[in-house]
Amino acid sequence: MEEKSAKEKAIDEWLPITSSRNAKWWYSAFHNVTAMVGAGVLSLPYAISELGWGPGVTVLILSWIITLYTLWQMVEMHEMVPGRRFDRYHELGQYAFGEKLGLYIVVPQQLIVEVGVCIVYMVTGGKSLKKFHDTVCSTCKDIKLTYFIMIFASVHFVLSHLPNFNSISGVSLAAAVMSLSYSTIAWGASVDKGVQQDVQYGYKAKTTAGTVFNFFSALGDVAFAYAGHNVVLEIQATIPSTPEKPSKGPMWRGVIVAYIVVALCYFPVALVGYWMFGNSVQDNILISLEKPAWLIAMANMFVVVHVIGSYQIYAMPVFDMMETVLVKKLNFKPSTTLRFIVRNLYVAFTMFIGITFPFFGGLLGFFGGFAFAPTTYFLPCIMWLAIYKPRKFSLSWWTNWICIVFGLMLMILSPIGGLRQIILQAKDYEFYS
């Protein structure tokens, strides 16, 4: 490994992902929970209602297993070249596919995922704040969603100036605790409400085409729920590593803890929510639960805190990319002013897009399949095949190909359903209403 020049070292120490490498294994646990258990968990009962019991449960469990496997691959590949660490997703891509091609394959997808998540979370944060306001003060004057998204964004104009991953670990821990809390409230309150009187478990759509499209869209929702892989290498980059004690040990321990928490959040919410409300469940389970008011208000506040943490986790690699390009390619001086301008512009951009297109459900299905499926379900497998070249028809070879086929189907089918939902919702939508 060639020695880096002093200037490059200084730049690396300034960039958000490589600047501090003293994280503990439990940092990996709550960063992963925060990255994974997004607001997507609240749309799972709705996704199950569009998939039906059998396919729904199958897809949930399959996704849990496949994404755990591909996550393990990413953790393993982080340091497969002795003396070198792939601190960013695209660096691994470049190693697997070549300098240029790796960038072209990975960067656009990773950006769609990270920027997409940030925009969706702007909308989610705004909606949850609005729901909190409407629940707590049902007699107040109605305030537009636009203003709540702005209020939510104001937090990020402050938080996005935390320099690196380790500095947001406090925010991340709070977010991880919140995700467990609101998931528990969501299924606990559903159980308390009991099975509704005229509950139906059939498909809601009247036509076959409608049913099929909804099914596709629901696949996208599930893919979105397992989208933590885009920041895995970046999280692992913060853990110290020596040849005797490589970072994959503590990282993997954190991932296992995170996945147990994910299962505790996802399965009860998805199954209990659908069981109680059947196909009349809303695309955000908290909307289906009207009472008790204080509990629902609290759950919405938890969602807000969680989404604040998640937004930061997904924004950090984007900041890293932008700052890398500015400093390394365009030769700007690494300074606080540069960081201040870049990050504020980014937050403003995501806020603006979020205010312009706040149809949450359809966007999830669309982005979910389009970008989450590749980076989560099959890109790691393709890289694994490209780098390790397992024997044809061996267990590893089969496993990877099955994941690739499953992921490809997700990628092709779910945007179709999501796009149809966006079109249906956009018919009666007025800009900035």
Solvent accessible surface area in square Angstrom, and as a share of the most:
residue,aa,sasa,rsa
1,M,170,0.76
2,E,137,0.61
3,E,151,0.68
4,K,87,0.37
5,S,62,0.40
6,A,89,0.69
7,K,139,0.59
8,E,82,0.37
9,K,99,0.42
10,A,59,0.46
11,I,10,0.05
12,D,25,0.13
13,E,117,0.52
14,W,48,0.17
15,L,1,0.00
16,P,1,0.01
17,I,1,0.01
18,T,16,0.09
19,S,33,0.21
20,S,25,0.16
21,R,80,0.29
22,N,98,0.50
23,A,4,0.03
24,K,102,0.43
25,W,73,0.26
26,W,116,0.41
27,Y,53,0.20
28,S,1,0.00
29,A,9,0.07
30,F,25,0.10
31,H,0,0.00
32,N,4,0.02
33,V,6,0.03
34,T,0,0.00
35,A,3,0.02
36,M,8,0.04
37,V,0,0.00
38,G,2,0.02
39,A,1,0.01
40,G,0,0.00
41,V,0,0.00
42,L,5,0.02
43,S,4,0.02
44,L,0,0.00
45,P,0,0.00
46,Y,42,0.16
47,A,0,0.00
48,I,0,0.00
49,S,5,0.03
50,E,16,0.07
51,L,0,0.00
52,G,8,0.08
53,W,93,0.33
54,G,46,0.44
55,P,54,0.34
56,G,0,0.00
57,V,45,0.26
58,T,74,0.43
59,V,14,0.08
60,L,0,0.00
61,I,79,0.40
62,L,69,0.35
63,S,0,0.00
64,W,58,0.20
65,I,95,0.48
66,I,11,0.05
67,T,0,0.00
68,L,33,0.16
69,Y,49,0.19
70,T,0,0.00
71,L,2,0.01
72,W,85,0.30
73,Q,0,0.00
74,M,0,0.00
75,V,2,0.01
76,E,42,0.19
77,M,0,0.00
78,H,0,0.00
79,E,40,0.18
80,M,40,0.18
81,V,36,0.21
82,P,127,0.80
83,G,59,0.56
84,R,102,0.37
85,R,44,0.16
86,F,0,0.00
87,D,10,0.05
88,R,19,0.07
89,Y,0,0.00
90,H,30,0.14
91,E,39,0.18
92,L,0,0.00
93,G,0,0.00
94,Q,31,0.14
95,Y,94,0.36
96,A,20,0.16
97,F,42,0.18
98,G,33,0.32
99,E,124,0.56
100,K,141,0.60
101,L,96,0.48
102,G,0,0.00
103,L,66,0.33
104,Y,144,0.55
105,I,49,0.25
106,V,0,0.00
107,V,31,0.18
108,P,65,0.41
109,Q,44,0.19
110,Q,0,0.00
111,L,60,0.30
112,I,58,0.30
113,V,0,0.00
114,E,0,0.00
115,V,28,0.16
116,G,3,0.03
117,V,2,0.01
118,C,0,0.00
119,I,15,0.08
120,V,3,0.02
121,Y,5,0.02
122,M,0,0.00
123,V,1,0.01
124,T,5,0.03
125,G,0,0.00
126,G,0,0.00
127,K,75,0.32
128,S,4,0.03
129,L,23,0.12
130,K,46,0.19
131,K,43,0.18
132,F,63,0.26
133,H,41,0.18
134,D,55,0.28
135,T,32,0.18
136,V,94,0.54
137,C,37,0.22
138,S,96,0.62
139,T,136,0.79
140,C,59,0.36
141,K,173,0.73
142,D,109,0.57
143,I,62,0.31
144,K,95,0.40
145,L,32,0.16
146,T,20,0.12
147,Y,110,0.42
148,F,12,0.05
149,I,1,0.00
150,M,84,0.37
151,I,92,0.47
152,F,1,0.01
153,A,0,0.00
154,S,54,0.35
155,V,54,0.31
156,H,0,0.00
157,F,66,0.27
158,V,111,0.64
159,L,35,0.17
160,S,0,0.00
161,H,55,0.25
162,L,52,0.26
163,P,60,0.38
164,N,19,0.10
165,F,0,0.00
166,N,23,0.12
167,S,43,0.28
168,I,1,0.00
169,S,14,0.09
170,G,52,0.50
171,V,34,0.20
172,S,1,0.01
173,L,82,0.41
174,A,40,0.31
175,A,0,0.00
176,A,11,0.08
177,V,84,0.48
178,M,40,0.18
179,S,0,0.00
180,L,67,0.33
181,S,31,0.20
182,Y,0,0.00
183,S,1,0.01
184,T,64,0.37
185,I,20,0.10
186,A,1,0.00
187,W,81,0.28
188,G,29,0.28
189,A,7,0.05
190,S,0,0.00
191,V,73,0.42
192,D,117,0.61
193,K,83,0.35
194,G,22,0.21
195,V,73,0.42
196,Q,56,0.25
197,Q,188,0.83
198,D,124,0.64
199,V,39,0.22
200,Q,119,0.53
201,Y,77,0.29
202,G,44,0.43
203,Y,102,0.39
204,K,116,0.49
205,A,30,0.23
206,K,192,0.81
207,T,85,0.49
208,T,110,0.64
209,A,58,0.45
210,G,2,0.02
211,T,26,0.15
212,V,64,0.37
213,F,62,0.26
214,N,27,0.14
215,F,53,0.22
216,F,37,0.15
217,S,2,0.01
218,A,0,0.00
219,L,16,0.08
220,G,0,0.00
221,D,8,0.04
222,V,0,0.00
223,A,0,0.00
224,F,9,0.04
225,A,1,0.01
226,Y,0,0.00
227,A,3,0.03
228,G,1,0.01
229,H,0,0.00
230,N,0,0.00
231,V,0,0.00
232,V,0,0.00
233,L,1,0.00
234,E,3,0.01
235,I,1,0.00
236,Q,0,0.00
237,A,0,0.00
238,T,2,0.01
239,I,3,0.01
240,P,67,0.42
241,S,34,0.22
242,T,69,0.40
243,P,129,0.81
244,E,143,0.64
245,K,158,0.67
246,P,47,0.29
247,S,0,0.00
248,K,73,0.31
249,G,40,0.38
250,P,38,0.24
251,M,0,0.00
252,W,75,0.26
253,R,132,0.48
254,G,0,0.00
255,V,0,0.00
256,I,65,0.33
257,V,57,0.33
258,A,2,0.02
259,Y,2,0.01
260,I,95,0.48
261,V,28,0.16
262,V,0,0.00
263,A,24,0.18
264,L,101,0.50
265,C,0,0.00
266,Y,0,0.00
267,F,45,0.19
268,P,32,0.20
269,V,1,0.01
270,A,0,0.00
271,L,51,0.25
272,V,23,0.13
273,G,1,0.01
274,Y,0,0.00
275,W,130,0.46
276,M,9,0.04
277,F,13,0.06
278,G,0,0.00
279,N,17,0.09
280,S,72,0.46
281,V,2,0.01
282,Q,85,0.38
283,D,42,0.22
284,N,23,0.12
285,I,1,0.00
286,L,1,0.00
287,I,67,0.34
288,S,18,0.12
289,L,0,0.00
290,E,96,0.43
291,K,149,0.63
292,P,50,0.31
293,A,51,0.40
294,W,166,0.58
295,L,31,0.15
296,I,0,0.00
297,A,6,0.05
298,M,76,0.34
299,A,0,0.00
300,N,2,0.01
301,M,64,0.28
302,F,42,0.17
303,V,0,0.00
304,V,8,0.04
305,V,50,0.29
306,H,0,0.00
307,V,0,0.00
308,I,25,0.13
309,G,1,0.01
310,S,0,0.00
311,Y,0,0.00
312,Q,0,0.00
313,I,1,0.00
314,Y,2,0.01
315,A,0,0.00
316,M,0,0.00
317,P,2,0.01
318,V,3,0.02
319,F,0,0.00
320,D,1,0.01
321,M,22,0.10
322,M,57,0.25
323,E,0,0.00
324,T,32,0.19
325,V,76,0.44
326,L,35,0.17
327,V,5,0.03
328,K,87,0.37
329,K,153,0.65
330,L,106,0.53
331,N,112,0.58
332,F,100,0.42
333,K,158,0.67
334,P,47,0.30
335,S,33,0.21
336,T,112,0.65
337,T,89,0.52
338,L,19,0.10
339,R,23,0.08
340,F,109,0.45
341,I,94,0.48
342,V,16,0.09
343,R,0,0.00
344,N,33,0.17
345,L,118,0.59
346,Y,13,0.05
347,V,0,0.00
348,A,35,0.27
349,F,99,0.41
350,T,0,0.00
351,M,36,0.16
352,F,112,0.47
353,I,41,0.21
354,G,0,0.00
355,I,11,0.06
356,T,12,0.07
357,F,77,0.32
358,P,20,0.13
359,F,26,0.11
360,F,16,0.07
361,G,13,0.12
362,G,0,0.00
363,L,21,0.11
364,L,1,0.00
365,G,0,0.00
366,F,53,0.22
367,F,50,0.21
368,G,0,0.00
369,G,0,0.00
370,F,98,0.41
371,A,1,0.00
372,F,1,0.00
373,A,0,0.00
374,P,2,0.01
375,T,0,0.00
376,T,0,0.00
377,Y,0,0.00
378,F,16,0.07
379,L,6,0.03
380,P,0,0.00
381,C,0,0.00
382,I,57,0.29
383,M,0,0.00
384,W,29,0.10
385,L,27,0.14
386,A,38,0.29
387,I,39,0.20
388,Y,95,0.36
389,K,152,0.64
390,P,31,0.19
391,R,184,0.67
392,K,139,0.59
393,F,127,0.53
394,S,19,0.13
395,L,151,0.75
396,S,39,0.25
397,W,41,0.14
398,W,124,0.44
399,T,42,0.24
400,N,0,0.00
401,W,103,0.36
402,I,106,0.54
403,C,5,0.03
404,I,5,0.03
405,V,80,0.46
406,F,32,0.14
407,G,0,0.00
408,L,71,0.35
409,M,102,0.45
410,L,4,0.02
411,M,62,0.27
412,I,103,0.52
413,L,47,0.24
414,S,0,0.00
415,P,15,0.09
416,I,75,0.38
417,G,1,0.01
418,G,0,0.00
419,L,84,0.42
420,R,68,0.25
421,Q,26,0.12
422,I,27,0.13
423,I,97,0.49
424,L,80,0.40
425,Q,73,0.32
426,A,42,0.33
427,K,154,0.65
428,D,123,0.64
429,Y,56,0.21
430,E,127,0.57
431,F,125,0.52
432,Y,99,0.38
433,S,77,0.50
